[in-house]
Amino acid sequence: MGRCIPFLLFITIISGQNYLANVYGFPMAKIQFKSIADSVTLKVETIGLIDAIWPIKNAYTTNFDTTHFGLIAFKKKIKQ
């Protein structure tokens, strides 16, 4: 069990963080956040009934310098 815990922590860090946005208990969107050493990526996609009404599939990526955290590049891909 001792060896398994660091592996699970590593997998969690690599895969990023996943969120589910709910409104009054109904799922509205899946959100995925990934942070690598020099970039941050955020993806948002609607699900459920709201996807039939107003589909959204957006992705935002920011690249930065790791020494002073200055912005190098910003990309967005919006599909609404």
C-alpha positions, 0 to 999 in steps of 0.5 A: 500500500505504501508504494501505491499512494505516490503512484496515485498522487502522480496520476492525479497530478498528470491527469489534471482536475475535472469538475462538473458544473450543476445548476439546481442539481442538473449537470450543465458542463464538464470542466477540465483543468490541466497545469503543466510546468509552463502552461495552463489549459482549461476546457469547458463542454456543455452536457445534458439538456443545455447541450441541446439548447446551447452547445459549448465546446471551448478551450483556453491555453496559456503558456508562460515563462517559468522564471518570471511567469511572463505571458508567452502565448495565449490560445483560445478555441471557442465553439458556441 
